[in-house]
Amino acid sequence: MTLTATRPAAAATARPPVKARRRYFRWPLWVLLALVSVITVSPFVVMFVVALSPPDKPTLPAQWPESLSLDTIVDLLSSSGFVGWTVNTVIYALVSVVIILLTASMAGYAFAKKRFPGRDTMMWAFLATLMVPFQATLIPMFVLISELGGVDTFWGLIVPTLANSQAVFLMRQFILDLPDELFEAAKVDGASEWRIYWQIVIPLTKPILATLGVFVFLWHWNDFLWPLVMAQSDEMRTLTVGLASMRTEGSPLAVLMASAALSVIPCLLVFAVLQRYLVNSIAMTGLK
């Protein structure tokens, strides 16, 4: 009798299970994440609403239009200036991505798995360049490229941005975790250095290559300062420089918003295609 009387009382005063308590404390986190998401997405919603409004209606703060219109976007795409800026930006971003991924993976493999005098000193000296702000090297770099005749050329725009120490460091850290036995076995089988790099390093580093590809593409797609000083003619402008020139020239609000909306779409597509690799590499390397 004593046992049957005390068990319900003990059950009533018992604390809820751990999982239930965790679910209870997750609600504030979910509310905070939802609030941050709304704040982050709001500018994009306003941008697309104004871009899809009739040309004579858009105002700020934006109001949902009675009817959507593609007239502003169609007019913008029919102008050679915007299309030319987009082509320049695509060339600038894609060529930079390909070359940086190749050079960073080769350098990262050498710094991670090769033994040569001064390797660590070279690596740390290379990393020390991260401490130098780009603005400090802007003028000397511009003078050098100008003396070589690189102003208003694609090579003058692309080449100075290819030495990416952050990409080399990330590749080195990823390749360091690959087992040495794998490379030793390949050497025993008679594989050349190029074959080891192409058939072992590249396939095993696809997640970090995809992550770097996303980052490098976004860096160059949104790059403004270097293209501003190097691309001095209207034909060589990139999208960021072109949008800034449209703002200073007093283009209508709808045209500015439509230009910004179209310039964001490639970034969203790249992220959507490669986000699976991005999440995997962050989980594997602890990349922040």
C-alpha positions in Angstrom: 0.0 0.0 0.0 2.8 2.3 0.8 4.4 1.8 -2.5 1.3 2.4 -4.6 0.6 5.6 -2.7 4.0 7.1 -3.1 4.7 6.3 -6.8 2.1 8.7 -8.3 3.3 11.5 -6.1 6.9 10.9 -7.2 5.8 10.8 -10.8 4.0 14.1 -10.4 7.0 15.9 -9.0 9.5 14.3 -11.4 11.2 16.6 -13.9 10.3 16.3 -17.6 12.5 14.2 -19.8 15.7 15.8 -21.1 14.4 15.8 -24.7 11.3 17.6 -23.7 13.3 20.2 -21.8 15.6 20.7 -24.9 12.5 21.2 -27.1 11.2 23.8 -24.7 14.4 25.8 -24.7 14.7 25.6 -28.5 11.7 27.8 -29.0 13.6 31.1 -28.2 16.3 30.0 -30.6 13.9 29.3 -33.4 12.2 32.7 -32.8 15.6 34.5 -32.9 16.6 32.6 -36.1 13.3 33.5 -37.7 13.7 37.2 -36.8 17.3 37.3 -38.2 16.1 35.5 -41.4 13.3 38.1 -41.9 15.8 41.0 -41.3 18.2 39.4 -43.8 15.7 38.6 -46.5 13.8 41.9 -46.3 16.2 44.0 -48.5 16.1 41.3 -51.2 12.3 41.2 -51.1 12.1 45.0 -51.4 14.6 44.9 -54.3 12.7 42.3 -56.3 9.3 44.0 -55.6 10.6 47.4 -56.9 12.3 45.6 -59.8 9.0 43.9 -60.8 6.8 47.1 -60.3 5.6 49.1 -63.3 8.3 51.6 -64.4 6.3 54.6 -63.4 5.2 53.3 -60.0 8.1 52.2 -57.8 8.8 54.2 -54.6 10.4 53.6 -51.3 9.3 52.3 -48.9 8.2 49.6 -51.4 4.5 48.6 -51.7 3.3 45.5 -53.3 2.2 46.5 -56.8 -1.2 45.9 -58.2 0.4 44.1 -61.1 3.8 42.8 -61.8 5.8 44.0 -64.8 8.9 42.8 -66.5 9.3 46.0 -68.6 12.2 47.4 -66.6 14.1 44.1 -66.7 13.5 43.7 -70.5 14.6 47.2 -71.2 17.7 46.6 -69.0 18.6 43.4 -70.8 18.2 45.0 -74.1 20.9 47.6 -73.3 24.4 46.7 -74.4 25.9 48.3 -71.3 24.4 46.0 -68.7 25.0 42.9 -70.9 28.6 43.9 -71.5 29.2 44.4 -67.8 27.7 41.0 -67.0 30.0 39.3 -69.6 33.0 41.1 -68.1 32.1 40.0 -64.6 31.5 36.4 -65.7 35.0 36.3 -67.4 36.6 38.0 -64.4 35.0 35.6 -61.8 35.2 32.3 -63.7 38.8 32.7 -64.9 39.9 33.7 -61.4 38.1 30.7 -59.9 39.7 28.2 -62.2 43.2 29.6 -61.8 43.0 30.1 -58.1 41.7 26.6 -57.5 44.5 25.1 -59.6 47.3 27.1 -58.0 45.9 26.8 -54.5 45.5 23.1 -54.7 49.0 22.6 -56.1 50.5 24.9 -53.4 48.4 23.3 -50.7 49.6 19.8 -51.7 53.2 20.9 -51.7 53.0 22.7 -48.3 51.1 19.7 -46.8 52.8 16.6 -48.1 56.2 17.6 -49.5 59.4 18.1 -47.5 61.8 20.8 -48.7 64.0 23.4 -46.9 62.2 26.4 -45.6 58.7 25.0 -46.2 57.2 26.2 -42.9 58.9 29.6 -43.1 57.6 30.1 -46.6 54.1 29.1 -45.5 54.0 31.5 -42.6 55.5 34.3 -44.7 52.8 33.6 -47.2 50.1 33.7 -44.5 51.6 37.0 -43.2 50.4 38.7 -46.3 46.9 38.3 -44.9 47.8 41.0 -42.4 48.4 43.5 -45.1 45.2 45.3 -46.2 44.5 45.4 -49.9 44.2 49.2 -49.8 47.9 49.4 -48.7 49.0 47.6 -51.9 46.5 49.2 -54.2 48.6 52.1 -55.5 51.9 50.2 -56.0 50.0 47.4 -57.7 48.2 49.9 -60.0 51.4 51.6 -60.9 53.1 48.3 -61.7 50.2 47.0 -63.9 49.9 50.5 -65.5 53.6 50.4 -66.5 53.1 47.0 -68.0 50.2 48.2 -70.0 47.5 46.3 -68.2 45.0 49.1 -67.6 41.6 48.3 -69.3 42.6 44.7 -70.0 41.4 41.4 -68.7 44.9 40.2 -67.7 45.5 43.4 -65.7 42.1 42.9 -64.0 42.7 39.2 -63.2 46.4 38.5 -62.6 47.0 40.7 -59.5 44.1 38.9 -57.7 45.4 35.3 -58.3 47.8 35.1 -55.3 45.2 34.1 -52.7 47.0 33.0 -49.5 43.7 32.2 -47.7 42.9 29.6 -50.4 46.3 28.1 -50.1 46.0 27.8 -46.4 42.6 26.2 -46.5 43.8 23.7 -49.1 46.9 22.9 -47.0 44.8 22.3 -43.9 42.5 20.0 -45.8 45.2 18.0 -47.5 47.1 17.6 -44.2 44.3 15.3 -43.0 44.7 12.9 -45.9 46.6 9.8 -45.0 50.3 9.7 -45.9 50.1 6.0 -46.7 47.9 6.8 -49.7 50.6 8.9 -51.3 53.3 6.5 -50.3 51.4 3.6 -51.9 51.0 5.6 -55.1 54.7 6.3 -55.2 55.5 2.6 -54.7 53.2 1.9 -57.7 55.3 4.2 -59.8 52.8 7.1 -60.0 54.3 10.5 -61.0 53.8 13.6 -59.1 51.4 14.9 -61.7 49.4 11.7 -61.6 49.2 11.8 -57.8 48.0 15.3 -57.9 45.4 14.8 -60.6 44.1 11.3 -59.6 44.4 11.4 -55.8 44.6 15.0 -54.6 41.9 16.5 -56.8 39.2 13.8 -56.3 39.7 13.7 -52.5 39.6 17.5 -52.2 36.4 18.1 -54.1 34.4 19.4 -51.0 37.0 22.1 -50.2 37.5 22.9 -53.8 33.7 23.5 -54.1 33.8 25.7 -51.0 36.7 27.7 -52.3 35.0 28.0 -55.6 31.9 29.5 -54.1 34.0 31.9 -52.0 36.3 33.0 -54.8 33.4 33.4 -57.2 31.5 35.6 -54.7 34.7 37.6 -53.9 35.3 38.4 -57.6 31.7 38.9 -58.5 31.2 41.5 -55.8 34.7 43.0 -56.1 34.6 46.7 -56.5 37.8 48.5 -55.6 40.2 46.8 -58.0 37.9 46.8 -61.0 37.1 50.5 -60.3 40.7 51.5 -60.8 41.6 49.0 -63.5 38.5 49.1 -65.7 38.4 52.8 -66.7 36.4 52.5 -69.9 32.7 51.7 -70.1 33.4 48.6 -72.1 35.6 47.1 -69.4 33.4 47.8 -66.4 32.2 45.0 -64.2 28.7 44.9 -62.7 29.6 46.5 -59.4 31.4 49.4 -61.1 28.6 49.7 -63.7 25.9 49.8 -61.0 27.8 52.5 -59.1 28.1 54.5 -62.3 24.3 54.2 -62.9 23.7 55.5 -59.4 25.9 58.5 -59.9 24.3 59.2 -63.3 20.9 59.4 -61.7 19.2 56.3 -63.2 15.6 55.7 -62.2 15.0 53.6 -59.0 13.3 50.8 -60.9 16.4 50.4 -63.2 18.8 50.4 -60.2 16.7 47.8 -58.4 16.3 45.6 -61.5 20.1 45.8 -62.1 20.8 44.8 -58.5 18.3 42.0 -58.6 19.7 40.5 -61.8 23.3 40.8 -60.5 22.3 38.7 -57.4 20.8 35.8 -59.4 24.2 34.2 -60.5 25.4 34.3 -56.9 22.2 32.5 -55.7 22.5 29.9 -58.4 26.2 29.1 -57.6 25.3 28.8 -53.9 22.3 26.6 -54.6 24.3 24.2 -56.8 27.3 23.9 -54.5 25.8 24.4 -51.1 25.9 20.6 -50.4 29.7 20.6 -50.8 29.9 23.8 -48.8 28.1 22.2 -45.8 30.1 19.0 -46.0 33.5 20.8 -46.1 32.5 23.0 -43.2 31.6 19.9 -41.2 34.8 18.2 -42.1 37.3 21.0 -41.6 35.7 23.2 -39.0 35.8 26.1 -41.4 34.3 29.2 -40.0 
